[in-house]
């Protein structure tokens, strides 16, 4: 399930066994210890088998006969329960001593597992329908106290009951001291804190209840020391009659909370008006959180971004500027996906900068550390952090406000760091990134992240729910840069469906099904008509045909297997293979693809994918849609989402754009705009003819109004 098959190294001569390597690594940790294997005493084994058989349906004589002769006298198919371990297929006795001994070991093992309820926490074949070993709690709050076995627990608490290292020798002494302190008014004169008063008075209450054989006292001590109720009783109890509940490492407030909950279980449902009935979105979020914990998804993946709090010198904070290559349409989509958040907290702290005392505002940003201070650098002014912003952040309001877009890197000295809060999840990924920087990527943090488990931040906006459902059931290899694969967790279909819905529910995205407008015949026909009307499609050209050329041009194929052509490596040390594009049509959401094509680093700042359709380059594919990059972005997206159809209708295609030069023969520099025939004014209507509903109403956030100066900085309205 973990894909730990033996494989050959790149040299083709060395066999690598991941399972053996993992075992060797684990055994190498800590001091070397020789574990002595205890031999099973055959006489004790026979005694246990006899004991369990007698507890079942056999007399002492019959149980001893079975153990002695190896004859169970029943066919295995006719035996129900653990006794089947002793029976043969045809009911014949087991003559061979070793085989019979192994059967007895299996029988005792199954009985022991059943006795201690190991299957309650672990998935164990053969115990799927086993009953819980504990008593039912659904009506415990009404349980008759005469049925509670207090035994000698009061005597135990008179002499014991407090953890090792406590200043009290017994619970009785602790309660007596607390009562004495309260009588002396120590709770009022400040000798006891409010927390101490609450803790000690709670203990006194439960202890008093236990002395009077109350339910509250019984469950309180049961949670503190489950097997203390066997005090001075083991001499008269059989081995299989002793208490089995383990002692959990619960704190006193947790014990009180659990006791309060169980005391409230009275086998009567609450009135309907007091029952929380979540809608589908909330229900999937709640159930998904449980599954995230059950399968430890956050052990590898970041699902909530880290937060960096630092003292911001606003004079040194530079706003993100829209370059001539950036698309204004893409920016509008970005601000819907990641609405601006105010970075300044309103708190100010004093700092000394360049020997000047300054009061600097504190700011909070969400993203990932890009660089850390050099441990060998002694100059505090050169010990800097780099932080890549993943969410749109505003510094201030009004005319002087500055806006940072995702992908913007902020640097500040170590002394300016106020607090760093790790993201939710991703501990393994964070460790792996640091390790890969040392062993594989030569210190390149971006490449290390590309080789690690990806963050699942806003995963619901990214992937289609039906695809994620199938992927969770049968994980497949997507990225060629990662150094390990996602394991198969053997989720049930219901669990996979809930997890797939969870990510969409958290992000406010549509689920369980998504509208795929670029596959709709009416949409494709309208695109073709509108583009032909404004001259961006010539006679004889079709919208999907030209879109297929845009996808199969000399851009995507550099890093992806595409249209029947496999990715070719020219430089193994530099070339990065991206995911195969044949899965995009079922995997990614239409608007996410479009925003990704507009500018990949707005979504994932550490990606190696470049901006392939710059706004200011009208000569890249001059014969496709009049060279308009906006239309080419949408067309490429639509080709990806109609991939199978185009492979069947058109087949493998290699598109080579003509060698275009500007009309005046001058190659533009510094992002300058070359001279080309003007695109008709109503081209925007054609390329925007599709719905720009990036997210459903539940996911939309009201964009804060910005002044004209801020709009100019980020390029709004350009």
N, C-alpha and C positions, 0 to 999 in steps of 0.2 A: 504493500500500500504506500510505502514511503519512497518507492522507486529506488530501492537499494540493490538493484541487480549488479552483478559483477560486469565490469566493462574494461575495455583496453584504453590505455593512455594514448595521447596524440602520436606518440612514436610508434604505436602499433605493436610494441613488444612487451609492455608492462601491464600486467593484469591488476586491476584495482577493485577491491572488495569493500565498499563503503560500510557495510555492517561490521566487518572485522575491524576496520579503522575506528569506528565509533566505540566498539567494545574495548579496544586497546587504549583509546584516549580516556575513557571513563575509569578503567582499572589503573591508569597511571596517576590519577589524581590522589593527593593526600599520601599519608604514610603507608608503606606496604604492610599489609596484614595477612597473615596466614589463617584462613578460615578452615577449621577442622570440621569435616563432615561426620556427623554423628550416625553411627550405625543403628538401625532400628532393632530393638530387642524383640525377638520373635514371640516371647511369652507375653510381653506387654501388648504387642499387636493383636495376639489372639484374645487377650482380655478385652481390648477395646471392641473388636468385632463381636464378641459374645455380648458385651454390654449393649451395643447398638441393636443387635438382633433381638435381645430380650425386651428392649424398649419398644420394639415394633410389635410383631405378632407371634413370636416364638417363645416356647417355654425354655427354661434353663437347659433341660436335657437336650431338646432339639437344637438349640443354638450351639451347644458344645459339640453335638454330633456333626453339624454342618462345618464347623471350624476344623474338626479333627479329620473328617473324611473328604472334604472338598466337594460334597454332593449337595446341591441346593434343591434338587428334585422338582424343578420347574423350568420350563423353557423361558428364555430371555424375553421373548415377545409377550409372554403372559405376566411378566413381573412389572409392577408399577413402582416408580421411585428409585431410590439409591440402591435398593436390594438387587437391581438388575446387574450391578457390577459383579455379583457373585455367581450369576447364572450363565449357562452356556446356551448356544442356539438350539440344541436338541435336548437339553435337560440332563445330559450325561455329566458324571462327576469329573473334576479336574484332577488328574493323577499326578502330573509333573509338579514337583514341589515349587520350583521357581515361578512357574505360571500361576499357581494358586496363591503364592505369596504376593505377587503383583496384583492379583485380583483383590486380595484383602487390603492392600495399600490403597488401591483406587477406591474401595468401599469406604474406608476410614477417611480418606481425603474428601470424598463427596459429603460424608456426614459432617465433617468438621467445617467445610464451607457452608453447609446448610445451617449449622449451629451458630456460626458467627456472622452469617449474613454478608459474606464478601461480595455477593452479587448485587447488593444494594448500591454499591459505588462503582463496581467494575462490570463491564460486559463479559459474561462468562457463558460459553456455549453449554446448553443443557440445563440452564437455570432461568430461562426466559419466563417461565410461569411460576417460579418459586414464590412462596408467600413471604411477606416481611416477618422478621423474627421478633419485632417489638409489638407491644400491645397497641390496639387501635386508640387514637387520640381524639376522634371526632366528637366524642361526648365526655371527654375526661373532666371537663369543668363541673359535671354533675355526678361524677363517680362516687359511689358510697364509700365513705372513709373507712368503713369496717373492712373493705376489701383491699385496703392499702397495707402492705407489710412493713411496718415501722421497725420490727425486730428490735435489735439492740442499738439503734442509731443514736439514741439519746446518750447512752453510756459512752459511745464513741466520741461524741461532741463534748463530753465532760472532760475528756483527756486528750483529744486530738482535734483535727478538723481545719487547722490553719496551715497555709503553705510553709515550706521550709524557708527559714530566714525571717519569719514573722516574729514580732516582739511579744506575741501572745503564744502561750503553750497550748491553748485550746480555744474553741469557739465560745465556750461558756465564759472563759476569762475575758475574751474580747468584748462580748455583749455586756458583761458586768462593768467593765471599764468605761464603755460608751455610756451606759446608763448613769454611772457615777459622774462622768464629765458633764452630762446634760444637767444633772441635778445641781452641780456646782456653777452652772451658768456659763460654761466655757464656750457655748455656742453664741453667746451674746457679748462676751468681753473680748472676742477676737482670737481666743486661743485655738479655735477650730474654724476652718474655712467652711463655706456653705457646702462645698463638694464633700468634705469630710463628714459633715453633719448628715447629709443625705445618705451617704454610703453606710455609715455606722447605724443610723436609725433604721435603714432598710434591713440590715442584717439582724438587728434586734427584733424587728417585726416578724421576719420569717422564722427566726429561732423560737420566738414565743408561739407561733403557729404550729411549729413542729412539736413542741412540748405538749401542745393540746391536741395533737394528732389531726391537724388541719391539712387540707390539700395544698395550700400555698407553701407551708413549711416542708411538706414531703417533696414536692417537685423542686423546690429551691435546693435542698440537699442532694436530690437525685442528680441535678445538673452540676453541682459542685464536686461530688464524689460518688459516682453511680454505684460503685461496689462497696461503699461503706455500709450498706444495708446487709452485707454478709458478715459484718463484724461479729466474731465469736460464733459463727454459724457454720463455717466450712467443715468443722469436725463432724457435723451431723448431716451434711449434704453430700450427695454423690457428685462425681466429677461433672456429670452432664446436667446438674441441677443448679450450679452456681450462676450468679448473675453475669451477664455478658455485655451489657452496655459499656462502651469505652468512655474514658474520660476525655472530653474535648477541651482544648485550651481557651475556655471562655472567660471573658472579663466579668466582673461583678455586675456591671450595668447590662451586659448582654444576657447574663443569667436572669436578671430581673425582667428584662424585656421578653425573653422566651417564656418564662413562668407566667407572666401576665397574659401573653397570647394563648397559651394552652389552657389557662384557667377560664378563658373566654369561650372555649369550644364546648358548646352545649347541644350540638346536633340539631340545631334549629337554624335555618337560613335567615339572614337578616331581611328586614322589610325591603321590597323592591326599590323603594326610593333611596335606600342607602347603599345599593349595590352599584358599583362602578361598571358601566357598560360602555366600553370604548368603541369608537367607530373603527372601520377597517384600517385606517392609517395608524391610529394610536395603538390598536391591537397588534399590528405587525411590528411596531416599534418595541412594544413591551416584550413580545415573544422573541423578537430578534435579539434583544439585549441578553436574554437568557441563553440563547444559542451562541452568541459571541463569547460568553463566559464558559459555556459547556465545552466548546471546541477550541477555546483559547485563541481565537482569531487575532486578538490584540497582542498576542505574544510576538507575532511577526510583523503585523501591519499597523501602521499609524492610521487611526480613524478620527483623531482630533489633533489639530495642529499645535506644536509647541508655541509658547508665548515668551517673548523677551521684553523685559521692562528696563529702560535705560534713561539716563539723563540726556535730553536732547538739546544740543546747541542749534537753535533754529536757523542761525546764520549759515551753518554748515549742511543743513538738510536741503538737498536739491530735489525739486519736483521731477517726476518722470515726464519727459517731453515726447510728444508724438513725432516720429521721424517721417520723412517723405515716403518711406516704404510702408508705414503702418496704415491700416484701413480704418476710416472713421466708422464704417458699418460694424467692423469687428469690435471696436471700442464700445459701441452701444450694447452689443451682445454681452461683452465682458462685464459691464456695469450692472447688467441684470443678473448675471451668474454670481458675481461677487460685489455686491453693493458697497459703496464707500463706508468705512467705519472711522470714527474719530479716534485718532491715535493718542492725543493728549489726554491725560487722566485728570488734569486740574490740580495735581499736586506739584509743589515746587520744593527743591532742595538746594542748599548752598554748596558750591564747588569752587575750587581754585583752578582757573584755566589761564595759562601763560602768566602766572603770578598775579592774576586779577581775581577778585572774589565776585562770583556770579551766582545768581539765583536761576537755576535751570529747571524747566518743566520736565516732568516725567512722561514718557511715552510708552505705549504698549503696541507691539507688532506681533503678528502671527506668521510663522514660516519656519525655516530651518537654518541652522547655523551653517555658514558657508566657509568660515575659516576661524581658527582659534589663535590666541596669542602664542608667539614663539616662546617655548619654555626657556630657551637660551638667551632671550633678549632681556637685558637689564634695564634699559631705558623705559620707564612707565609710559612715556608718550608714544612709544612705538609698539607697545603691546596692545594690539587691536583685535576686536572681534569683527567678523563679517557676517551679515545676516541677510538671507534672501527672503524678501517679502512674498507671501503667497496670497494675501488678501489686499484689496484696495484700501488704502489708508489715507486719511486727510489729516494734515497737521494744521490745526486752526480753522477758522471760518472767515468769511468775508474776503476783502481784496487781497489780504496777505496770506491766504491759505495756500498750502502746497499739497499736491496729491501724488501719492506713490502708487504705481500700478504693480501687479504681480510680476515678479522677475527683477524688480529693482533691488539693488544691493545697498544696504546701509552699513557703514563702518563707524565704530566708536571705540575709544580706548577702554581698557579693562576697568579702570576706576569708575567709568560711567555706568557700568553694569550694576543694576539694582537687584534684579531678580530674573531667574530663568525657570520657567515651569515646563517640564517635559510634556510632550503631547500625550494624548491618550493612546496607549499601545505602542508597538514598534520597538520594544526593548531589544529584541534580537536583531532587527534591521539596523538599529543605531550601532549596536556592537559590531555587526558585520561590516558596516560602512567603514568604521575605524580600522578594522582588521584588513579589509581589502585595500585601503589606502596605503597600508604598509607593505602588503604582499603582492598586489596585482596592478593597481592603477597608478603607482608612482606618486601618490599624494593627491591625485585628482579626485576630489570629493564628488563631483557630478557623475563621473564614470562609476564610482563606487556605489552611488545610489541607483544607477541604472542596472547594476549587477545584483541588487538586493530586492527583498520583497517590496513591492510598490505601495505607497500610501493609498488608502481607500477613502481619502478625503473627497467628498462630493461624488462618490462612485455612483450614486443613484442618478445623477444628471448625465453620467457618462455612458453606462451600458444599458442595453435592452434587458428588461427583466426576464423574458423567456430564455434568452441566451445564458444569463447568469445562473438560472435554475439548472440548465443542462450542464453547465461548467462545474457547478458545485457537486453534482452527482458523479461526473466523470471529468476530472481536471485534465486539460490537455496543455501541451507546451505552446505558449504564446510568444514569449520574449526570448531572443537568442543571446541576450547579454547577461541574463541572470545565471548565478553559479549554482542554483538549486531549484528544484521544482516544487510546486505546491502538492502536498500529499493528498491522498484520497481518504476522507474521513468516514466513509460509509454512512453518510447522512441518509435518513429516510427521505422519501419524496416530499412528505409534509414539511420536514425541517428545511430542505433545500428551497422549497417554495417560500417558506416564511423568511428565510435569510435573504433571498432575492428581493422579496417585497420590502424587507426592512430598509435596505439602502435607499430605495426609491422613496419610502415613507419618510425617512429622516430628512431627505433633501427636498421634500415637497414635490417630487417628480411624479408623473403619471405612472400608474401601475394597475393591474398586472400586465396590461397590453399598451403599446404605444402606437400612435398614429404615424405611419410611414409615408408622408406626403410625397417625397421624391419618387416613390414607386407607383404613385397613382397615375393612371392614364390621363385623367383630365388635367392634372398639374403639368405633366410632360407635354401635352398638346398645347397648353397655354404658353409654356415657356417657348416652344418652337414658334408659335404664331407671333408672340410679342417680339422675340429677337429677330425674326425675319422682317417684321414691320419696321424696325428701326435700323435695319441694315447690318445686324451683327451675325446673321445667318444668310448665306448666299443661296442662289438657286441650286437645287440638287443636294444641299447639305441638310442633315437631320440633327436635331438637338443632341440626342444620345450618341449619334455617330461622332460628332465633334467632341462631345464630352469624353468619349472613349479615347480619342486621340490625346486629349489633355492629360488624362490619367496615364497613358502609355508613352508619354514624351520622355525626354532624357532627364527627368527629375526623380520621380518616385522609384524608378527601376534601379537607381544608384544604390539604394539601401534595402529595397524590398523585393521579394519574389512576387512577380506580377504577370498576369496574362499569359501564363504558361512558360514564362522565362524565370529561371531560378537566379537567385542572388549570386553574383560572382565576386569573389574576394580578390582584390588586386594588391592590397597591403594588409596582411593579417594583424599588424600592430596598430593600424589606424582605422581600418574599415569597420563600421558598426552595422550589423544586420538588424533591420527592424522587423516587426511582426509581418507575417504573410498577409497580404491585403485581401485575400479571398474570403476571410472571415469577418471583414468589417461590416458587410451588409446585414449580418444577423447579430453582430456584437455591439456596435456603437449606435448611439442615438444621432439623428440627423443634425440637430442644431449643435451638438457637441463637436461633430466632425467639422462643421462649417467654421466654428470658432477656432478649432485646432489648426485648420488650414490658414486662417487669417494670421494667427501668430501663436505657435506652439508654446513659447515660453510664458505666455500669459496664463496658461493652464498648468504646465509643469516646468518650473524654472530650470531644473537640471537637465532637461532633455537635450539630446544632440541634434534633434530635427531642426533644420533651418527654416526661415521664412521663405517658402518657395514661390510665392506669388506676390512680390512686392508691389505696392500700389503705384510706385513711380516707374515701373518697368513695363512699357507698352510694346517692347520689341522682343520679348522673350519668346512668345508664341504669336507672332504678328498676324498669322493667317487664321487663328482660332478666335472667333467672337470679336473680331476687330482689334485683337490684342488687349482687350479690356481685362485687367487682372481680377476685378470684382466678379465678373461673369465667369471667369475661368475657375475661381474658387468654388462657386456654386455648382458649376458644371462638373468639376472633379469630384465634389461630394456626391452628386447625383449618379455619376458613373460608378462610384464605389458601392452605392446602395442598390444599383442595378447590375452588379458584377456578373452574376450567373447568367442573367438574360443576355448581356452583351457578349459574354463568352460563347453562348449558343448561337446568337444571331450574327455576330461579326467575327468572333474568334480572335486568336492571338494577333496583335497589331503592334507594329513598331512605327512610331511617329517621330520624324526628324523635322524640326521647324526649319524654315528657310533662313539663310544667313542674312538677317535683317540689319540694316544700318539706318540711322536717322536720315531724314530727308535732306538735311544740309551736310551730311557726311561727317558730322562731329559726334564723337562718342561722348555721352554725358559723363560727368565726374561728380563726386561728392553727392550722389543721390539726385543730381539734377534731372529735370524732366526733358526727355528728347522731344524733338518736333515731329509730330505725326498728324495724320488727318484727324480732325476733331471727332470725338464720339458724339452722336446725336444727343441733344439735351435730355430727351426722354428715355435715355438708356437706364437711368436710375429706376424708372418705373418698371422696366423689364426685369432687371436683376433683383428688384425687390418685390416682384409680383407674388412670390410665395409668402405664406404667413410668417411674420416675424415673432410669433408667440414662442419665444425661446423656452419658457417654462409656463406651467399652468398657473392660474391665479393664486393657488395656495403657496406657490414658491416665490411669487414676485415680492420684491421689497421696494418700498418707496424711495426713489433716488432723491437725495438731498439737493435742494436748489443751490447752484453754484454761481458765483459772480462771474462777470465777463472775463476778469483777469485769470481766474482759475480755468475757465473754459479754454482760454487761449493757451494756457500752459499744457493742458492735456490734449488739446487738439479737438475739442468738441466744436462742431459746426464747421470744421474745415472741409 
